[in-house]
Amino acid sequence: MFDLNILKPTAVLVSTIIGIGMFVIPFTVMKSSYPVGLLLLIVVALIVLLTKLYLCEIILSTENKNHLIGYANKYLGFTGKNLMLVALIFGIYSSIITYMIGLGTSFSYIFTKTLNYELIFSILSWIFISFLSFFRMKILDISETIGFSVIVLILILLIFVYTNKISLKNLNFLYRKNTLNYLLPFGVMLFAFMGYTIIPEITDIMKDNKKDIKKVITLSVLICFILFATVMTLVIGLKGTDTPHLATLALGSGFIVLGIITMLTSYLGLSIAVINSFIIDLKMNEKKAWLLCIFIPLIIYLFLYYTKNNMFTKLAGIGGAISAGLIIYLIFQMIEQTKKKTEREPEFKVYYTKWIKYVIITIFVGAIVFELYTTKNLKYYLKNY
């Protein structure tokens, strides 16, 4: 019934993509409006699908195995390599720090029924993932299989338990006195849909079945979209304006535990991806790559915690808009080079024209400007909606 050659890489990709972003989307959509939020989710899903397929074509058109930094260096030179490095470090470290906050908050709520022990549980989560990431690919398959199973379970339980409890009144609101609030979910949604760093790993997993990579990418984005839309609809439908910053806190202890498992697997997948990228693309030794992966996020997290800037919305929005925007810009630059000249014939090609590039880049420039502007006034926008 299921093609394992497609199911396994889809599970790896979905499990890596889905993490804390899924649980932050409902809060930002509540501050925007449900109809606008759903429209933004569709737009972001289509942009991410297209650009991930472009990235796959770039990888399939290249002889030697690389990670994103290596491909940028090959097709765009020294400047492209450094820009990709900045984008990846900013995005992955933003994600890791956000996972640390989310895990700390969730564990604190589970064990103490308060959020007062976030710091302790965040550091314990960091220690656990740091230990696991040291072994890299030896445990990736196990963690992603567990993560994918939990994701499917979350979707089934959410639909079964909460569908008949939502209030349509909570989903019909549209007016906002501050119209800029309509755009609040965009950066967070980009953050939730990321996962570009794991694409080279997916093509490697499918090295004997490359023609089906397109199906895997499409299916993974579709699954993520369905899950994001389901969580967003159910949480806002249940809680309305009382929707919390972290959606699992609105759904009870069982869902908090499932959310923790989802965040742990995504956290681990990202850590392994960045370690592999440092080793392959920057020629670091394994120990140095591992140390850079684990200690820099910890230092930044501690700084944000003690300066009281450890807010999900801020980190996810900025991380999504800036990192994804820069990565997508570089993907467009690389696909243009690939379309002109390839080292090998790719197993599939994706339609490309410059107007697609200009439209999407314009959207991302606007998103980055918006995120930077609203970060300065974030508390105002979250209150005045």
C-alpha positions as CSV (number, residue, x, y, z in Angstrom):
1,M,0.0,0.0,0.0
2,F,2.8,2.4,0.9
3,D,6.0,2.8,-1.1
4,L,8.8,2.6,1.5
5,N,11.2,4.3,-0.9
6,I,9.0,7.4,-0.6
7,L,7.7,7.0,2.9
8,K,11.1,6.9,4.7
9,P,12.6,10.1,3.2
10,T,9.2,11.8,3.6
11,A,9.2,10.9,7.3
12,V,12.7,12.3,7.7
13,L,11.8,15.5,5.9
14,V,8.5,16.1,7.7
15,S,9.9,15.2,11.1
16,T,12.7,17.8,10.6
17,I,10.4,20.5,9.3
18,I,7.7,20.2,11.9
19,G,8.7,21.6,15.3
20,I,7.9,24.5,17.4
21,G,6.9,26.7,14.5
22,M,3.7,24.7,14.2
23,F,2.9,25.5,17.8
24,V,3.5,29.2,17.4
25,I,1.5,29.8,14.3
26,P,-1.9,29.8,16.0
27,F,-1.0,32.7,18.4
28,T,0.2,34.9,15.5
29,V,-2.8,34.1,13.4
30,M,-5.1,34.9,16.3
31,K,-3.4,38.3,16.4
32,S,-3.9,38.7,12.7
33,S,-7.1,37.0,11.5
34,Y,-8.0,33.4,10.7
35,P,-9.0,34.0,7.0
36,V,-5.9,36.0,6.3
37,G,-3.8,33.6,8.2
38,L,-5.1,30.6,6.1
39,L,-4.4,32.6,2.9
40,L,-0.8,33.4,4.1
41,L,-0.3,29.7,4.9
42,I,-1.2,28.7,1.4
43,V,1.1,31.3,-0.1
44,V,4.0,30.3,2.1
45,A,3.5,26.6,1.4
46,L,3.5,27.2,-2.4
47,I,6.7,29.3,-2.2
48,V,8.5,26.7,-0.1
49,L,7.4,23.9,-2.3
50,L,8.7,25.6,-5.5
51,T,12.0,26.7,-4.0
52,K,12.7,23.2,-2.5
53,L,12.1,21.7,-5.9
54,Y,14.5,24.2,-7.4
55,L,17.0,23.2,-4.7
56,C,16.6,19.5,-5.6
57,E,17.2,20.3,-9.3
58,I,20.4,22.1,-8.3
59,I,21.6,19.1,-6.3
60,L,20.6,16.6,-9.1
61,S,22.4,18.7,-11.7
62,T,25.7,18.5,-9.7
63,E,28.1,15.6,-9.7
64,N,29.7,15.8,-6.3
65,K,27.8,15.7,-3.0
66,N,27.6,19.0,-1.0
67,H,25.5,20.8,1.5
68,L,24.0,24.2,0.9
69,I,27.2,26.1,1.6
70,G,29.1,23.9,-0.8
71,Y,26.5,24.4,-3.6
72,A,26.5,28.2,-3.0
73,N,30.3,28.2,-3.3
74,K,30.2,26.2,-6.4
75,Y,27.7,28.2,-8.3
76,L,28.0,31.7,-6.7
77,G,31.6,31.8,-5.5
78,F,33.0,33.2,-2.3
79,T,30.3,35.8,-1.7
80,G,27.5,33.3,-2.3
81,K,29.2,30.8,0.1
82,N,29.4,33.4,2.9
83,L,25.9,34.6,2.4
84,M,24.6,31.0,2.6
85,L,26.7,30.5,5.7
86,V,25.2,33.6,7.4
87,A,21.7,32.5,6.4
88,L,22.1,29.0,7.7
89,I,23.8,29.9,10.9
90,F,21.2,32.6,11.6
91,G,18.3,30.4,10.7
92,I,19.4,27.2,12.4
93,Y,20.6,28.9,15.6
94,S,17.3,30.8,15.7
95,S,15.5,27.5,15.4
96,I,17.7,25.7,18.0
97,I,17.2,28.6,20.5
98,T,13.5,28.6,19.9
99,Y,13.4,24.8,20.5
100,M,15.3,25.4,23.8
101,I,12.7,27.9,24.9
102,G,9.8,25.7,23.8
103,L,11.1,22.6,25.4
104,G,12.0,24.5,28.6
105,T,8.5,26.0,28.7
106,S,6.8,22.7,28.0
107,F,8.7,20.6,30.5
108,S,8.3,23.3,33.1
109,Y,4.5,23.3,32.6
110,I,4.3,19.5,32.7
111,F,6.3,19.0,35.9
112,T,5.4,22.2,37.8
113,K,2.2,23.5,36.2
114,T,4.0,26.9,35.9
115,L,6.5,28.4,33.4
116,N,8.9,29.5,36.2
117,Y,11.4,26.7,35.6
118,E,12.0,27.3,31.8
119,L,15.7,27.9,32.3
120,I,16.5,24.7,34.1
121,F,14.5,22.5,31.7
122,S,15.9,24.3,28.6
123,I,19.5,23.6,29.8
124,L,18.6,19.9,30.5
125,S,17.1,19.6,27.0
126,W,20.2,21.2,25.5
127,I,22.4,18.6,27.4
128,F,20.3,15.7,26.1
129,I,20.3,16.8,22.4
130,S,24.0,17.7,22.6
131,F,24.8,14.2,23.7
132,L,22.6,12.6,20.9
133,S,23.9,14.9,18.2
134,F,27.5,13.7,18.9
135,F,26.5,10.4,17.2
136,R,24.9,12.1,14.2
137,M,23.6,9.8,11.5
138,K,23.8,6.7,13.7
139,I,20.6,7.7,15.4
140,L,18.9,10.0,12.8
141,D,16.8,7.2,11.3
142,I,15.4,6.2,14.7
143,S,14.6,9.7,15.9
144,E,12.9,10.7,12.6
145,T,10.8,7.5,12.5
146,I,9.6,8.3,16.1
147,G,9.0,11.9,15.2
148,F,6.9,11.1,12.1
149,S,4.8,8.6,14.0
150,V,4.1,11.2,16.7
151,I,3.2,13.8,14.1
152,V,0.6,11.4,12.5
153,L,-0.7,10.6,16.0
154,I,-1.1,14.4,16.8
155,L,-3.1,14.9,13.7
156,I,-5.4,12.0,14.3
157,L,-6.0,12.9,18.0
158,L,-6.6,16.6,17.3
159,I,-9.2,15.8,14.7
160,F,-10.9,13.1,16.9
161,V,-10.8,15.0,20.2
162,Y,-11.4,18.6,19.4
163,T,-13.3,19.0,16.1
164,N,-16.7,19.1,17.6
165,K,-15.6,21.6,20.3
166,I,-14.5,24.5,18.1
167,S,-16.5,27.7,18.0
168,L,-16.9,29.1,14.5
169,K,-17.2,32.6,16.0
170,N,-13.5,32.4,16.8
171,L,-12.7,31.7,13.2
172,N,-14.8,34.4,11.5
173,F,-13.1,37.6,12.8
174,L,-11.4,39.7,10.1
175,Y,-11.2,43.3,11.2
176,R,-8.1,44.6,12.9
177,K,-7.6,48.2,13.9
178,N,-3.9,47.9,13.2
179,T,-3.7,46.5,9.6
180,L,0.0,45.6,10.0
181,N,-1.1,42.8,12.3
182,Y,-2.4,40.9,9.3
183,L,1.2,40.2,8.3
184,L,2.4,39.0,11.7
185,P,2.1,35.2,10.9
186,F,4.2,35.4,7.7
187,G,7.7,35.2,9.2
188,V,6.6,32.5,11.7
189,M,5.0,30.4,8.9
190,L,8.3,30.6,6.9
191,F,10.1,29.5,10.0
192,A,7.7,26.6,10.4
193,F,8.1,25.5,6.8
194,M,12.0,25.7,6.7
195,G,13.9,22.5,6.4
196,Y,16.1,23.5,3.5
197,T,19.2,22.2,5.2
198,I,18.0,18.6,5.2
199,I,17.3,18.4,1.5
200,P,20.8,17.2,0.6
201,E,20.3,14.4,3.1
202,I,17.1,13.5,1.4
203,T,18.7,13.3,-2.0
204,D,21.4,11.1,-0.5
205,I,18.9,8.8,1.1
206,M,17.2,8.5,-2.3
207,K,20.4,8.1,-4.4
208,D,19.0,4.9,-5.9
209,N,15.5,6.3,-6.5
210,K,16.1,10.0,-7.5
211,K,13.2,10.2,-9.9
212,D,10.8,10.1,-6.9
213,I,12.4,13.0,-5.0
214,K,9.8,15.4,-6.5
215,K,7.0,13.2,-5.0
216,V,8.8,13.2,-1.6
217,I,9.1,17.0,-1.5
218,T,5.6,17.6,-2.6
219,L,4.1,15.1,-0.2
220,S,6.1,16.5,2.7
221,V,5.0,20.1,2.1
222,L,1.4,18.9,1.8
223,I,1.5,16.9,5.0
224,C,3.1,20.0,6.8
225,F,0.4,22.3,5.4
226,I,-2.4,20.0,6.5
227,L,-1.0,19.7,10.0
228,F,-0.3,23.4,10.4
229,A,-3.8,24.3,9.1
230,T,-5.4,21.7,11.5
231,V,-3.5,22.9,14.6
232,M,-4.2,26.5,13.7
233,T,-7.9,25.9,13.1
234,L,-8.5,23.8,16.2
235,V,-6.5,25.9,18.7
236,I,-8.0,29.2,17.5
237,G,-11.4,27.6,17.2
238,L,-11.2,26.4,20.8
239,K,-9.4,29.3,22.5
240,G,-10.1,32.4,20.4
241,T,-8.4,35.4,21.9
242,D,-7.1,33.3,24.8
243,T,-4.8,31.3,22.4
244,P,-1.4,31.0,24.2
245,H,2.0,31.7,22.7
246,L,2.7,27.9,22.6
247,A,-0.4,26.1,21.2
248,T,0.2,22.8,23.1
249,L,-0.4,24.6,26.4
250,A,-4.0,25.0,25.3
251,L,-4.5,21.3,24.5
252,G,-3.6,19.6,27.7
253,S,-0.7,17.5,29.1
254,G,-1.0,14.7,26.5
255,F,-0.5,17.0,23.6
256,I,2.3,18.9,25.4
257,V,4.2,15.5,25.7
258,L,3.6,14.9,22.0
259,G,4.8,18.4,21.2
260,I,7.9,17.8,23.3
261,I,8.7,14.7,21.2
262,T,8.1,16.6,18.0
263,M,10.4,19.4,19.1
264,L,13.1,17.0,20.3
265,T,13.3,15.2,16.9
266,S,13.4,18.5,15.0
267,Y,16.0,19.9,17.3
268,L,18.1,16.8,16.8
269,G,17.7,16.8,13.0
270,L,18.7,20.4,12.7
271,S,21.8,19.9,14.9
272,I,22.9,16.9,12.8
273,A,22.4,18.9,9.6
274,V,24.5,21.8,10.7
275,I,27.3,19.5,12.1
276,N,27.4,17.7,8.7
277,S,27.5,21.0,6.9
278,F,30.4,22.3,9.0
279,I,32.3,19.1,8.3
280,I,31.6,18.7,4.6
281,D,31.4,22.4,3.4
282,L,33.8,24.1,5.9
283,K,36.2,21.2,6.2
284,M,36.0,21.2,10.0
285,N,36.9,18.2,12.2
286,E,34.0,16.5,13.8
287,K,34.7,17.7,17.4
288,K,35.0,21.4,16.4
289,A,31.8,21.2,14.3
290,W,29.9,19.6,17.2
291,L,31.2,22.2,19.7
292,L,30.2,25.1,17.5
293,C,26.8,23.6,16.9
294,I,25.9,23.2,20.6
295,F,27.7,26.0,22.5
296,I,26.9,29.1,20.4
297,P,23.1,28.6,20.7
298,L,23.4,28.1,24.5
299,I,25.3,31.3,24.9
300,I,22.8,33.3,22.9
301,Y,19.9,31.6,24.7
302,L,21.3,32.6,28.1
303,F,21.8,36.2,26.9
304,L,18.2,36.4,25.6
305,Y,16.8,34.8,28.8
306,Y,18.6,37.2,31.2
307,T,17.7,40.2,29.0
308,K,14.1,39.1,28.9
309,N,14.0,38.8,25.1
310,N,13.3,35.1,24.9
311,M,9.9,35.4,23.0
312,F,8.8,32.7,20.6
313,T,7.1,35.1,18.2
314,K,10.1,37.4,17.9
315,L,12.7,34.6,17.3
316,A,10.5,32.6,14.9
317,G,9.4,35.6,12.9
318,I,12.9,37.1,12.5
319,G,14.5,33.8,11.9
320,G,12.0,32.8,9.3
321,A,11.9,36.0,7.3
322,I,15.7,36.7,7.2
323,S,17.0,33.2,7.0
324,A,14.5,31.8,4.6
325,G,14.5,35.0,2.5
326,L,18.3,34.9,2.0
327,I,18.3,31.1,1.3
328,I,15.6,31.5,-1.2
329,Y,17.3,34.4,-2.9
330,L,20.5,32.3,-3.2
331,I,18.5,29.3,-4.5
332,F,17.1,31.5,-7.3
333,Q,20.7,32.7,-8.2
334,M,21.9,29.1,-8.2
335,I,19.0,27.7,-10.3
336,E,19.7,30.4,-13.0
337,Q,23.3,29.1,-13.2
338,T,22.1,25.5,-13.3
339,K,19.6,26.2,-16.1
340,K,22.5,27.6,-18.2
341,K,25.0,24.7,-17.6
342,T,24.8,21.5,-15.7
343,E,27.4,18.8,-14.8
344,R,24.8,16.0,-15.2
345,E,21.2,15.8,-16.5
346,P,18.8,16.0,-13.5
347,E,16.1,13.4,-13.0
348,F,13.5,16.2,-13.2
349,K,13.4,19.9,-14.1
350,V,11.1,22.6,-12.6
351,Y,9.7,25.4,-14.7
352,Y,11.5,28.7,-14.1
353,T,11.2,32.2,-15.3
354,K,12.6,35.5,-14.0
355,W,9.2,36.9,-13.1
356,I,8.8,34.1,-10.5
357,K,12.1,35.2,-9.0
358,Y,11.2,38.9,-8.9
359,V,7.7,38.3,-7.4
360,I,8.9,36.0,-4.6
361,I,12.0,38.1,-3.8
362,T,9.9,41.2,-3.6
363,I,7.6,39.4,-1.1
364,F,10.6,38.4,1.0
365,V,12.1,41.8,1.1
366,G,8.8,43.2,2.3
367,A,8.7,40.4,5.0
368,I,12.2,41.2,6.2
369,V,11.5,44.9,6.5
370,F,8.2,44.2,8.3
371,E,9.9,41.8,10.8
372,L,12.7,44.2,11.5
373,Y,10.2,47.1,11.9
374,T,7.8,45.2,14.1
375,T,10.5,43.7,16.3
376,K,11.2,47.1,17.6
377,N,7.5,47.7,18.4
378,L,6.5,44.0,18.9
379,K,4.8,44.5,22.3
380,Y,2.7,47.3,20.8
381,Y,1.5,45.1,17.9
382,L,0.7,42.2,20.1
383,K,-1.5,44.3,22.3
384,N,-3.1,46.6,19.7
385,Y,-4.9,44.2,17.4
